[in-house]
Amino acid sequence: MQLRYLLQRLAFMVFVIWSAITLLFFLPRLSPINPVRERFAELQRSTGWAPRDMERLVKVYEVKFGLNKPLLEQYADYMASVLRGDLGFSIMRYPRTVSELIAQALPWTIGLLLVTTLLTFAIGTAIGALAAWPRSPQWVKGMVTPLVVLAAVPPYLLGLLLIYFVAFRAKLLPLGGAYTLGRFTGPELSLPFILDVARHAVLPALSLILASVGFWALGMRGMGVTVQGEDYVLFAEHKGLKLGRIFYAYYVRNAILPQVTALALALGSIVSAGILVEYLYGFPGLGSLLNSAILANDFFVIYGIGLITIVAVAVSMTLVDLLYPLLDPRIRYGTR
Amino acid sequence: MTMNQNAAPTLRVSNLRVTYYTDAGRVTAVNEVSFALAPGERLGLVGESGCGKSTLALALMRMIKPPGRIESGSAIVRTDKGEVDLFALDEEDMRRARLSVISYIPQGAMNALNPVLRVGQQMIDALQAHVPEMSYQAMRERAEQALESVELKRSVFNLYPHELSGGMKQRVCIAIGILLSPRVIIADEPTSALDVVVQRQVMETICKVQAQIGASLILIGHDMGLMAQVMHRVAVMYAGRLVEVSPVRALFTRPLHPYTQALIQSLPRLDNRGVFRGLPGLAPSLLRLPSGCAFHPRCAQAMAVCAQVVPKPITTADGRFVACHLHDSVDSDLTPAPVLQEQSHANAPAA
C-alpha cells in the first residue's frame, strides 16, 4: 500500500469530520429554544425560584457561554477549542464539562452496543449463510422470514413488549437502569456488580438484537444465494473438497465481504444506534444523555456527542477501507 | 497418442438416464446413453446447446442437483484398485473419487477459481481433501510440478486468480484437474472463453498432460475444427441421446447420422467461402420431444418409420456407433454421401 494513498485517505477523513461538525454546529442554532433561558425556566418550574432580574441573569450566562457573539465567531471559537480538545461546558448541568458527561456515559454505551452489534452481526450472518446454503435443512431456510418481520418492528416497540412481558408481568428481569441502585453506590469492579449489570443489559440487548438480526440475515442470504451458484463453489465440489471447507473458505469467505463493510458502518454508529432503547430502559449511556441534551437544546453536549459519533463513523470507514485488501485481494492500493 | 483400443476400457457408461423433475414436467436430459473409453483415449462430445452434454458430464461427476436425478445406469471406472461403479458409491466415497478417479475441468477462464484464495491454497485444498497425510512441503512440490506441467511458472502458486490472464486461469484449472492423476478427465468447454490462439495452446496442453498421466479424456465442446485436430473419437449428442460415435477421421469423411452430416455441412471451409448450410429448424424442447427419432422433423432423409420408432443404436462392422433407421439393415451398405474432403477440415477452424 502506498503512503500517498494512506495520506489521501486520512486527509479525506479529516475533511469528512470537519464538514460534519460544521453542519452539526449550525443545525441546533435554527431552533428558537434558548438553552440558558430554558435552564432558568426549568429551575423555576422545579423550585419555584424566580429571580427578579431574570433578563440580566440570562445575559450574564450568555456572555459566559459566548452565546452573545456573532454566530460565525462562535463557530471559530468552538472549532478552536475542539482542536485543543476542549468540548466546553454543559449548559443544563453547568459547571460540569461535556467531556466529563461523555466520559461517564460512553463506557455504558460501548459495553451495550458493541456487544449487541457484534452478536447481531455474528448471529445474523450465520443464519443468512445457512439459509442460502442448498444443503441446509428446511427449517433453517425458513428462519429468515420471521426475523425479517421482527426487523420491521422498531427496537423501542420490541423493548416495550419485552419490558411488559418479561420484566413487568413475569418479573424475570429488571425493568430498567444499568445496575441495582440500592445495592451498589456506583460502578465497581466485582463479580456481583458485573453479574448485576449483565442482568440489566439482557433486555436492552435483546431488543436491539431482535430488531436488527433480520437485516444481517437478509443481507447475507442475498449474497449467499449469488455466491453458492458461483463456478468456484461448484468447482470446489468437483475437486472433492469436504463440505466444511467449501462452506467456509469458498462460500462464506466470499459472501461475507459486503457484510463486513456494513459491520464497520454499524460499529461507527453504535453511539447513536441505541438512543431510543437506552432512553426506554433508563440506561445511563450516550443515548440517554443525547436525548436530554436535545430536549434542552444543550448545544455543547449535542456537539460533543455528535463529534464522537462523526469521528467514530469516519474512523471506522477509513479503517475498513484500509483493511479491505486483507479480506479481498482483488482490492489493492497503488502498486501491487 | 498413447491409446490402446484393445485394452479393457477405462470407463464404461451403460444406459445412463438423467431426469429433471421441473414444474413444467419431466425432462429426460440424458437418455439411455452408453459408451466406453479406451485407456488414453480422447473422446470429443458435441451437440447443440441443451442437448445434454453438460448434464452427462455432471452425471459422471455425480453432481446432478435436485430437481435432477440419475435415474439409472452405471459408470464403471477401472482403477489400480479394481473397478468402481461411480453411481454405486456412497456420498463420502464419491467425494474421494472426485479428482482422484474422475476429474472435471471447468470452463475456467471466467470464474472457476476462488477470488479470495491464492492459486496455491486452492491446489493445497484439493490435496488436503484427498491425501491429508501428505506434508505441506510435499503438497506444495506436487502443486508446483502440476503448474509446470501445464506450462505455468512455479511462482503462479503465490498469485491470486485476478492476477492471471484467462488462458492462465484455464491452465490452473487443468493443473488442478491432474493433481491426483485421475483415470478419467472431463473437460467442459475448456476453451470457449479464450481467444483462438490461446484455445489451440490450451487444447494442446490438455492433451499433453492427459497423455502424461495416461488418463482418458472426454472433451465437451462446440468447435468441430478443434475436435478434428486432437480427438480420437467424436460422440454426437442430440436431444439427450448419443446419435453417433465414430473415429474422428471417419466422422468427418463419412458421417453416418444425418444430424452429424448437417453439423459438418454447417462448418465454414477454406475452399468454400460462400453460404453455409445451417440446420433447418430449432433444437427440440426436451419437454415435448418429437415421437420416434427426435431428429426426424429436421431430417432431410426422414422416412415414415422415423416418426414412429426410436431408432435402436447399432454398432457397425468397423466399430462405429450410430442410432438411425437409415442404418437399420446392418450390412456393408453404410455409404452415405461423403460430405467433405478430410484435409480441408483440419484447416478450417484456423481460418
Interface residues (C-beta under 8 A of the other chain):
Chain A: P134 E230 D231 Y232 L234 F235 A236 E237 H238 K239 G240 L241 K242 R245 A249 Y250 R253 N254 L327 D328 P329 R330 R336
Chain B: M61 M63 K65 R95 R96 A97 R98 L99 S100 S103 Y104 P106 Q107 G108 M110 N111 A112 L113 N114 P115 V116 L117 R118 D125 A126 Q128 A129 H130 Y160 H162 E163 C173 I176
